[in-house]
Amino acid sequence: MQYRKDKKGNDISVLGFGCMRFTRAGGGIDIKKAEQELLTAIGGGVNYLDTAYIYPGSEAAVGEILQRNHCREKVYLATKLPHYMIKSIDGVEKTFQEELRRLRTDYVDYYLMHMLTDTATWERLKKMGMEGWIQEKLASGQIRNIGFSYHGNAQMFQRLVDAYDWDFCQIQYNYMDETSQAGVDGLRYAHAKGLPVIIMEPLRGGRLVDLLPESAKELFRKDPEAGTPAELAFRWLYDQPEVTCVLSGMNSLDMVRENLKTASNAAPGCMTEASKALVARVKEEIRRSVKVGCTGCGYCMPCPKGVDIPGTFRCYNAMYSERKGSARREYLQCTAFRRDTSSASQCVQCGKCESHCPQHIEIRKELKTAVRELETVPYKAAKTLIRLLKLW
């Protein structure tokens, strides 16, 4: 196992265990199976475990497994505050104490504001008293490091990085999100600020493995040096020194063993020129199935009405290159779960974006099509509920 330093000099395994995708059986988590997988990973050097309050049964399962096997002190535990469900600082404290009970511990190593979407949301939390609460927990040792997880564009991510003296952050990042979400610009910005960056969705929920176009899979079959699609995606991340830890939602022993093997040779520079060329060819095959030729460059931004144009096209394309349901969920997450929404339906057809697009995309026309596909009745209902309950 390779390790990289966090802000305080601790050694973090480059492979982290994402505990959202434990196998479920009989209405709950299959504890015996999860225990075997988790202990195999820890035995192989994994020391960063990531869970969250809203992952059904996950915190409790992790707590039970660690306590039963007396290995709490061998790992760094990360979990998340569902601030969008909480309206007062008393509610924050109540939720945090519940998480400690679930995890069977008296401290959390890495605590995140879960899905912090914009600076307006952070300002709301500050008015609630969040800064004082965080300082109290850091001083008492109940929280060792404070950070946030993020879905959205690079510009807002960078503003959030600057909004507080964070200890770390977590972003969605993979070779298909290099210029979308926080992207490589966000990754490098956080690193330059001294923040460790934890990576989620390195395989886009498995879609860079299971749902690759057949033409992309053929590239792997023809290249005996390529390794598996998962191995290539992880090595692409490990090759970047700005990446601290890559989370994997491992739910089989084969997956754990393969990822441990990849992580054993995970130093920057682990990507050969041939591997980089293969990634480029795979990306091209994936893009052949997309609807809009948006590269995510961001020249069309900012939109006067707040539309996340690159984000909309990313999700619209994902409906056809991946799965419609997952693409719509990502769109809801990235556009509606924020104080200042960024839905494509906010477009007023001003045309400013088109004058700056280097790909000469008919953005206004494509946004209308994307709205029809992405802003379905369930989306509209969910967005209305989010606004009513202020779940940003």
Secondary structure, 3 states (H helix, E strand, C coil): CCEEECCCCCEEECEEEECCCCCEECCEECHHHHHHHHHHHHHCCCCEEECCCCCCCHHHHHHHHHHHCCCHHHCEEEEEECHHHCCCHHHHHHHHHHHHHHHCCCCEEEEEECCCCCHHHHHHHHHHCHHHHHHHHHHHCCEEEEEEEECCCHHHHHHHHHCCCCCEEEEECCCCCCCCCCHHHHHHHHHHCCCCEEEECCCCCCCCCCCCCHHHHHHHHHCCCCCCHHHHHHHHHHCCCCCCEEEECCCCHHHHHHHHHHHCCCCCCCCCHHHHHHHHHHHHHHHCCCCCCCCCCCCCCCCCCCCCHHHHHHHHHHHHHCCHHHHHHHHHHHHCCCCCCCCHHHCCCCCCCHHHCCCCCCHHHHHHHHHHHHCCHHHHHHHHHHHHHCCC
